[in-house]
Structures are given as structure tokens and as C-alpha cells.
Amino acid sequence: MTQENKQDAATKELIRDAKWTRNAAFIFAAIGVVGLAFYSLQYLCAQSPKLQVFLDVLGRGVLIACASFLVGVLLGFIFGIPRALQSQSQNPGDAGPTYHVNTNLEQISDWLTKIIVGVSLVELGRVPELVKKLGTYLSTCLGELCKSPSVAVVVVVLFVVLGFLAGYLLTRLYLTGAFRRAETPPQHPVNLDDLSPEEAISDVP
């Protein structure tokens, strides 16, 4: 198998993995939204149905789901940022200084990962209490019924986990390749001094 065929096969696998990730995220997100819709239907099926209350509860639930999903995506992005292997040595024949890729984002990601894991382990015993407080706090957005706290917790957990998986997998699938392409020098470097201004502008990505 030639190098070009290998690259085509790798590209197809990447596209396939990305489609699986996207489809799974859409399916579970749809399940969560449909569940919120069924929960909100009780206000239309009550003795005194109120369309405004139904739309209000459904809208608030969707906003909670979106916020939880974005939190999960951010956590997945932090945990999934790839690391670049840096060489601190400089070749003796190099005349000028050696420049390395700025890895501040990777270092911050590493620190935040350790902080999140450490705090989670320390506060592990308080997780049920914190979850109960979160459900009670968000229950006001879901009608303040006796089952509203449980529904709120389910929505938050579902979309945080879904967002984490989506953010982590997409970061690993796309961002790693983007970093690799950005840090790899071109095989056929072009001298811009030999190009006309029109050609130089046309070569800019």
C-alpha cells in the first residue's frame, strides 16, 4: 500500500469516527430533549392546562441542558488537549536560536486536570449533598414539583457526560491532527521572494 493510499484510508477512518461521534451526540441529546418535552406535557394534561407554563418549563429545561452540555464540552476539551513533545536541546550547527511551540494552553490544561481530579477526590464524600442542593436549586426552573429536583439532576448529569464525551472525542479527533499539521514544516518550502505579490497572496491559506 502506497503512502497516498494510507493517507486516504486514515482520512476515511477519521471521517467515520467523527460521524459516529456526531450521531451519538445527536441521539442522546434528542433523547434528553424528548424527555424534557414529556416532563413538560404534564402541564398541558392537567385539569387546568396552561400552554405558557408548558413552554416556560420546556424552555428552561433546554437552557439547563445546553449549559450543562457546554460545561461538559469544556471539561472534555481540557482533558483531551494533546501534548507536544518538545526537544530542549539545540543542534551545535544551528546558527540562530531554536524556537519551540508555545505550550501554555497544554500546561494550563494539565494544571486544571490535576486540580479538578484532586478537588473531586477530596470532596467525594460531599457529592450526594452537593447534587441534592443542585437539584433543589434548579427545581425552581422546572415547576417546583416534588419530582423536579430529580429531573434537574438527571438533565444535568446526562448533558454534562454527553458534552464531556463529545468534547474529548472531537478534541482528540480534530485538534490533535490540526496541531500536528501546524507544527510540521512543509515538505516543499516556497521562497516568497521569488513570487509575485499576486502569487504570494494566492498561496496564503
Backbone as numpy.savetxt, mean C-alpha at the origin, in Angstrom:
# Nx Ny Nz CAx CAy CAz Cx Cy Cz
16.96 -20.70 -24.03 16.12 -19.50 -24.03 17.00 -18.26 -24.03
16.73 -17.34 -24.96 17.53 -16.14 -25.07 17.20 -15.16 -23.95
18.06 -14.13 -23.82 17.85 -13.13 -22.79 16.55 -12.37 -23.01
16.23 -12.09 -24.27 14.99 -11.37 -24.57 13.77 -12.19 -24.20
13.83 -13.49 -24.46 12.70 -14.35 -24.10 12.53 -14.43 -22.58
13.66 -14.46 -21.87 13.59 -14.47 -20.41 12.95 -13.20 -19.89
13.32 -12.06 -20.47 12.72 -10.80 -20.03 11.23 -10.77 -20.33
10.83 -11.28 -21.49 9.41 -11.33 -21.82 8.65 -12.22 -20.85
9.24 -13.36 -20.50 8.59 -14.27 -19.54 8.47 -13.62 -18.16
9.53 -12.92 -17.74 9.48 -12.24 -16.44 8.43 -11.14 -16.44
8.32 -10.41 -17.57 7.32 -9.35 -17.67 5.91 -9.92 -17.60
5.67 -11.05 -18.27 4.36 -11.69 -18.23 4.02 -12.16 -16.82
5.00 -12.71 -16.12 4.76 -13.15 -14.74 4.45 -11.97 -13.85
5.15 -10.85 -14.05 4.89 -9.65 -13.26 3.48 -9.14 -13.50
3.08 -9.10 -14.76 1.72 -8.64 -15.08 0.67 -9.57 -14.49
0.95 -10.88 -14.55 0.01 -11.85 -13.99 -0.12 -11.66 -12.48
1.02 -11.51 -11.78 0.97 -11.32 -10.33 0.25 -10.03 -9.97
0.49 -8.97 -10.74 -0.17 -7.70 -10.47 -1.68 -7.82 -10.67
-2.11 -8.56 -11.69 -3.54 -8.75 -11.93 -4.18 -9.54 -10.80
-3.48 -10.59 -10.33 -4.01 -11.36 -9.21 -4.16 -10.49 -7.97
-3.16 -9.66 -7.70 -3.23 -8.76 -6.54 -4.38 -7.77 -6.67
-4.51 -7.17 -7.87 -5.59 -6.21 -8.09 -6.96 -6.86 -7.97
-7.13 -8.03 -8.57 -8.43 -8.70 -8.52 -8.80 -9.10 -7.10
-7.81 -9.61 -6.35 -8.09 -10.00 -4.96 -8.47 -8.78 -4.13
-7.77 -7.66 -4.33 -8.10 -6.45 -3.58 -9.50 -5.96 -3.91
-9.88 -5.99 -5.20 -11.21 -5.56 -5.60 -12.29 -6.48 -5.02
-12.03 -7.77 -5.02 -13.03 -8.72 -4.53 -13.30 -8.51 -3.05
-12.23 -8.43 -2.25 -12.43 -8.27 -0.80 -12.98 -6.88 -0.47
-12.58 -5.86 -1.23 -13.14 -4.53 -1.02 -14.64 -4.53 -1.35
-15.01 -5.22 -2.41 -16.42 -5.31 -2.77 -17.22 -6.04 -1.70
-16.62 -7.10 -1.14 -17.29 -7.83 -0.05 -17.52 -6.91 1.14
-16.53 -6.11 1.49 -16.69 -5.19 2.61 -17.75 -4.14 2.36
-17.77 -3.57 1.16 -18.77 -2.54 0.83 -20.17 -3.15 0.80
-20.31 -4.35 0.24 -21.62 -5.01 0.22 -22.08 -5.31 1.64
-21.15 -5.72 2.50 -21.52 -5.95 3.90 -22.01 -4.68 4.57
-21.34 -3.56 4.30 -21.80 -2.28 4.84 -23.19 -1.93 4.31
-23.42 -2.21 3.04 -24.72 -1.91 2.46 -25.82 -2.75 3.13
-25.55 -4.04 3.35 -26.53 -4.88 4.03 -26.77 -4.41 5.46
-25.71 -3.98 6.12 -25.87 -3.46 7.49 -26.73 -2.21 7.48
-26.54 -1.35 6.48 -27.30 -0.10 6.43 -28.74 -0.32 6.00
-29.04 -1.45 5.36 -30.40 -1.71 4.90 -31.41 -1.82 6.04
-30.93 -2.06 7.24 -31.85 -2.19 8.36 -32.61 -0.90 8.61
-32.04 0.22 8.19 -32.72 1.49 8.39 -33.81 1.71 7.34
-33.74 0.99 6.22 -34.82 1.05 5.24 -35.90 0.02 5.53
-35.54 -1.05 6.23 -36.50 -2.11 6.55 -37.16 -1.92 7.90
-36.83 -0.84 8.59 -37.42 -0.59 9.90 -38.88 -0.16 9.74
-39.56 -0.02 10.89 -40.97 0.38 10.86 -41.12 1.79 10.29
-40.15 2.63 10.55 -40.16 3.99 9.99 -38.90 4.18 9.16
-38.89 3.67 7.93 -37.68 3.72 7.11 -37.27 5.16 6.80
-35.95 5.37 6.84 -35.41 6.69 6.55 -34.26 6.54 5.56
-34.49 7.01 4.35 -33.45 6.92 3.32 -32.24 7.76 3.68
-32.47 8.89 4.32 -31.35 9.75 4.68 -30.42 9.07 5.68
-30.99 8.37 6.66 -30.17 7.66 7.64 -29.41 6.52 6.97
-30.07 5.82 6.05 -29.41 4.73 5.32 -28.18 5.25 4.56
-28.36 6.32 3.80 -27.24 6.88 3.03 -26.17 7.44 3.96
-26.58 8.02 5.08 -25.62 8.59 6.02 -24.73 7.50 6.62
-25.34 6.42 7.09 -24.58 5.33 7.70 -23.69 4.65 6.66
-24.24 4.42 5.46 -23.45 3.79 4.41 -22.26 4.66 4.01
-22.48 5.96 3.87 -21.38 6.86 3.51 -20.30 6.91 4.57
-20.70 6.98 5.83 -19.71 6.98 6.91 -18.93 5.68 6.96
-19.64 4.57 6.76 -18.94 3.29 6.76 -17.93 3.18 5.63
-18.30 3.68 4.45 -17.36 3.65 3.31 -16.15 4.54 3.61
-16.37 5.69 4.23 -15.24 6.56 4.59 -14.31 5.89 5.60
-14.88 5.21 6.58 -14.06 4.47 7.54 -13.26 3.38 6.83
-13.91 2.69 5.89 -13.23 1.64 5.14 -12.09 2.22 4.30
-12.33 3.35 3.64 -11.27 3.96 2.82 -10.10 4.42 3.69
-10.40 5.03 4.84 -9.32 5.46 5.72 -8.52 4.28 6.24
-9.20 3.21 6.60 -8.50 2.01 7.08 -7.65 1.40 5.97
-8.18 1.41 4.75 -7.44 0.86 3.62 -6.16 1.66 3.37
-6.25 2.99 3.43 -5.06 3.82 3.22 -4.03 3.62 4.33
-4.49 3.44 5.56 -3.55 3.14 6.65 -2.83 1.82 6.38
-3.58 0.82 5.94 -2.95 -0.46 5.61 -1.98 -0.35 4.45
-2.33 0.43 3.42 -1.43 0.62 2.29 -0.14 1.28 2.74
-0.25 2.29 3.62 0.95 2.96 4.13 1.83 1.99 4.91
1.24 1.16 5.75 2.02 0.17 6.50 2.66 -0.84 5.55
1.90 -1.30 4.56 2.48 -2.23 3.59 3.62 -1.61 2.80
3.49 -0.32 2.47 4.56 0.38 1.77 5.81 0.48 2.65
5.62 0.78 3.95 6.76 0.89 4.86 7.47 -0.45 5.00
6.70 -1.53 5.13 7.30 -2.85 5.31 7.86 -3.41 4.01
7.41 -2.91 2.88 7.79 -3.51 1.61 8.85 -2.76 0.83
9.33 -1.61 1.35 10.34 -0.85 0.62 11.61 -1.68 0.48
12.09 -1.88 -0.74 13.31 -2.70 -0.92 14.54 -1.95 -0.47
15.55 -2.72 -0.13 16.83 -2.14 0.30 17.84 -2.26 -0.84
18.62 -1.22 -0.98 19.70 -1.23 -1.98 21.00 -1.60 -1.29
21.72 -2.54 -1.87 23.02 -2.94 -1.34 24.05 -1.90 -1.75
24.60 -1.21 -0.78 25.53 -0.13 -1.06 26.97 -0.60 -0.83
27.84 -0.22 -1.71 29.26 -0.51 -1.57 29.96 0.76 -1.13
30.55 0.75 0.05 31.19 1.94 0.59 32.62 2.12 0.11
33.17 1.11 -0.54 34.55 1.20 -1.00 34.62 1.87 -2.35
35.71 2.54 -2.60 35.92 3.22 -3.86 37.12 2.62 -4.56
36.97 2.40 -5.86 38.06 1.81 -6.62 39.25 2.77 -6.66
40.48 2.24 -6.53 41.65 3.12 -6.53 41.79 3.91 -7.83
41.32 3.36 -8.94 41.49 4.05 -10.20 40.48 5.16 -10.44
39.47 5.30 -9.56 38.48 6.35 -9.76 39.07 7.70 -9.43
38.93 8.62 -10.36 39.50 9.95 -10.14 38.61 10.80 -9.25
37.33 10.72 -9.43 36.42 11.56 -8.68 35.76 10.81 -7.55
34.91 11.51 -6.80 34.21 10.86 -5.69 33.16 9.89 -6.21
32.83 8.90 -5.38 31.82 7.92 -5.71 30.51 8.32 -5.06
29.46 8.41 -5.86 28.15 8.80 -5.36 27.29 7.56 -5.19
26.53 7.53 -4.10 25.66 6.41 -3.79 24.21 6.88 -3.80
23.32 5.92 -3.93 21.90 6.22 -3.92 21.48 6.69 -2.53
20.63 7.73 -2.49 20.12 8.23 -1.22 19.14 7.21 -0.63
19.47 6.68 0.52 18.66 5.62 1.13 17.95 6.12 2.39
17.68 7.42 2.48 16.99 7.94 3.66 15.62 7.30 3.84
14.88 7.13 2.73 13.57 6.51 2.82 13.66 5.08 3.31
14.67 4.35 2.88 14.85 2.98 3.34 15.18 2.94 4.83
16.03 3.88 5.28 16.38 3.93 6.70 15.16 4.28 7.55
14.37 5.26 7.08 13.15 5.61 7.82 12.20 4.43 7.87
12.07 3.73 6.75 11.22 2.55 6.72 11.69 1.50 7.71
13.01 1.30 7.80 13.57 0.33 8.73 13.29 0.74 10.17
13.47 2.02 10.48 13.21 2.50 11.84 11.73 2.37 12.19
10.85 2.80 11.29 9.42 2.71 11.56 8.97 1.27 11.72
9.54 0.37 10.92 9.19 -1.04 11.05 9.54 -1.57 12.44
10.76 -1.25 12.90 11.17 -1.71 14.22 10.33 -1.07 15.33
10.00 0.23 15.16 9.20 0.90 16.17 7.80 0.30 16.24
7.19 0.07 15.08 5.83 -0.49 15.04 5.81 -1.88 15.65
6.78 -2.71 15.29 6.82 -4.07 15.86 7.08 -4.03 17.35
8.01 -3.16 17.78 8.33 -3.07 19.21 7.15 -2.58 20.03
6.50 -1.51 19.58 5.34 -0.99 20.31 4.21 -2.01 20.32
4.02 -2.71 19.22 2.96 -3.72 19.16 3.21 -4.84 20.17
4.47 -5.27 20.30 4.77 -6.33 21.26 4.60 -5.85 22.70
5.00 -4.60 22.95 4.87 -4.06 24.32 3.41 -3.90 24.70
2.59 -3.40 23.76 1.19 -3.13 24.05 0.28 -4.30 23.66
0.85 -5.47 23.48 0.05 -6.60 23.02 -1.08 -6.94 23.99
-0.81 -6.80 25.29 -1.84 -7.12 26.28 -3.00 -6.16 26.27
-2.80 -4.95 25.75 -3.86 -3.94 25.73 -4.62 -3.92 24.42
-4.29 -4.83 23.51 -4.95 -4.82 22.20 -6.46 -4.99 22.32
-6.98 -5.96 23.10 -8.45 -6.07 23.20 -9.11 -4.80 23.73
-8.48 -4.18 24.72 -9.04 -2.94 25.27 -9.04 -1.82 24.23
-7.94 -1.69 23.50 -7.85 -0.64 22.48 -8.83 -0.89 21.34
-8.99 -2.16 20.96 -9.94 -2.49 19.90 -11.37 -2.16 20.35
-11.67 -2.46 21.60 -13.01 -2.15 22.12 -13.25 -0.64 22.13
-12.24 0.13 22.52 -12.38 1.59 22.51 -12.56 2.11 21.09
-11.82 1.53 20.15 -11.95 1.95 18.76 -13.35 1.67 18.24
-13.87 0.47 18.55 -15.22 0.14 18.11 -16.27 1.06 18.73
-16.10 1.39 20.01 -17.05 2.29 20.66 -16.97 3.69 20.06
-15.77 4.13 19.76 -15.60 5.46 19.19 -16.22 5.56 17.79
-16.03 4.53 16.98 -16.55 4.56 15.61 -18.02 4.15 15.52
-18.57 3.63 16.60 -19.97 3.20 16.55 -20.92 4.37 16.34
-20.49 5.57 16.72 -21.34 6.74 16.51 -21.55 7.02 15.02
-20.63 6.54 14.19 -20.76 6.74 12.74 -21.63 5.68 12.09
-21.97 4.64 12.82 -22.72 3.52 12.24 -24.06 3.31 12.92
-24.63 4.36 13.48 -25.97 4.27 14.01 -26.09 4.10 15.49
-24.98 3.85 16.20 -25.00 3.70 17.66 -25.96 2.61 18.12
-25.98 1.51 17.39 -26.75 0.35 17.83 -25.87 -0.55 18.69
-26.45 -1.59 19.25 -25.68 -2.49 20.11 -24.63 -3.25 19.32
-24.86 -3.45 18.02 -23.89 -4.17 17.19 -22.98 -3.25 16.40
-23.15 -1.95 16.53 -22.32 -1.01 15.77 -20.83 -1.12 16.10
-20.41 -1.25 17.38 -18.97 -1.40 17.65 -18.35 -2.61 16.98
-19.06 -3.74 16.98 -18.51 -4.94 16.34 -18.37 -4.74 14.84
-19.36 -4.12 14.22 -19.29 -3.88 12.78 -18.15 -2.93 12.46
-17.97 -1.91 13.28 -16.88 -0.95 13.06 -15.52 -1.64 13.12
-15.34 -2.49 14.12 -14.06 -3.21 14.26 -13.83 -4.12 13.08
-14.86 -4.83 12.63 -14.72 -5.73 11.48 -14.32 -4.94 10.23
-14.95 -3.80 10.02 -14.63 -2.98 8.84 -13.19 -2.50 8.90
-12.76 -2.01 10.06 -11.39 -1.51 10.19 -10.37 -2.62 9.97
-10.57 -3.75 10.62 -9.61 -4.86 10.50 -9.57 -5.37 9.06
-10.73 -5.54 8.44 -10.78 -6.05 7.08 -10.01 -5.16 6.12
-10.26 -3.86 6.17 -9.65 -2.97 5.19 -8.20 -2.62 5.54
-7.83 -2.65 6.81 -6.41 -2.46 7.15 -5.59 -3.63 6.63
-6.07 -4.84 6.87 -5.35 -6.03 6.38 -5.32 -6.05 4.85
-6.45 -5.72 4.23 -6.50 -5.68 2.77 -5.55 -4.62 2.22
-5.55 -3.44 2.82 -4.64 -2.39 2.37 -3.18 -2.75 2.59
-2.88 -3.42 3.72 -1.50 -3.83 3.98 -1.02 -4.81 2.91
-1.83 -5.81 2.61 -1.43 -6.79 1.60 -1.28 -6.13 0.23
-2.22 -5.26 -0.12 -2.14 -4.60 -1.42 -0.91 -3.69 -1.49
-0.68 -2.90 -0.43 0.48 -2.02 -0.44 1.79 -2.77 -0.45
1.88 -3.84 0.32 3.12 -4.61 0.37 3.40 -5.29 -0.96
2.39 -5.96 -1.50 2.60 -6.71 -2.75 2.89 -5.77 -3.92
2.16 -4.67 -4.01 2.40 -3.74 -5.11 3.76 -3.06 -4.97
4.17 -2.80 -3.73 5.49 -2.22 -3.53 6.58 -3.20 -3.96
6.40 -4.45 -3.60 7.39 -5.46 -3.98 7.38 -5.72 -5.48
6.19 -5.68 -6.10 6.10 -6.00 -7.52 6.57 -4.85 -8.40
6.23 -3.63 -8.04 6.50 -2.48 -8.90 7.70 -1.66 -8.43
7.73 -1.32 -7.13 8.75 -0.38 -6.67 10.14 -0.99 -6.73
10.25 -2.29 -6.45 11.56 -2.92 -6.53 12.13 -2.83 -7.94
11.29 -3.14 -8.94 11.75 -3.03 -10.32 12.06 -1.60 -10.72
11.27 -0.65 -10.21 11.52 0.75 -10.54 12.84 1.22 -9.95
13.14 0.82 -8.70 14.43 1.17 -8.09 15.58 0.56 -8.87
15.40 -0.71 -9.28 16.47 -1.38 -10.00 16.74 -0.69 -11.34
15.68 -0.31 -12.03 15.87 0.38 -13.31 16.49 1.75 -13.13
16.14 2.44 -12.03 16.69 3.77 -11.81 18.16 3.73 -11.43
18.59 2.66 -10.74 19.96 2.58 -10.27 20.89 1.88 -11.26
20.33 1.22 -12.29 21.16 0.53 -13.26 21.54 1.48 -14.38
22.82 1.69 -14.65 23.21 2.60 -15.73 22.82 2.02 -17.08
22.53 2.86 -18.06 22.17 2.37 -19.40 23.32 1.62 -20.05
22.98 0.59 -20.82 24.02 -0.21 -21.47 24.71 0.56 -22.59
24.00 1.48 -23.21 24.57 2.26 -24.30 24.43 3.74 -23.97
25.33 4.29 -23.16 25.21 5.69 -22.77 25.31 6.61 -23.98
24.53 7.67 -23.94 24.47 8.62 -25.04 25.13 9.91 -24.60
26.01 10.42 -25.42 26.66 11.69 -25.16 25.76 12.81 -25.66
25.22 13.58 -24.74 24.29 14.63 -25.12 24.96 15.74 -25.91
26.31 15.87 -25.79 27.01 16.91 -26.54 26.97 16.64 -28.05
26.79 15.37 -28.42 26.77 15.01 -29.83 25.39 15.11 -30.45
24.38 15.44 -29.64 23.01 15.50 -30.13 22.58 16.93 -30.32
21.67 17.12 -31.23 21.06 18.42 -31.42 20.07 18.68 -30.28
19.68 19.94 -30.05 18.70 20.20 -28.98 17.40 19.43 -29.15
16.92 19.29 -30.40 15.68 18.55 -30.63 15.84 17.09 -30.28
16.97 16.48 -30.64 17.22 15.06 -30.33 17.38 14.85 -28.84
18.04 15.77 -28.15 18.25 15.62 -26.72 16.93 15.69 -25.98
16.03 16.60 -26.41 14.73 16.71 -25.74 13.89 15.47 -26.01
13.98 14.95 -27.23 13.18 13.77 -27.56 13.64 12.53 -26.80
14.89 12.49 -26.35 15.40 11.32 -25.62 15.09 11.38 -24.15
14.60 12.53 -23.66 14.28 12.64 -22.24 13.01 11.85 -21.98
13.00 10.91 -21.00 11.78 10.11 -20.74 10.67 10.96 -20.17
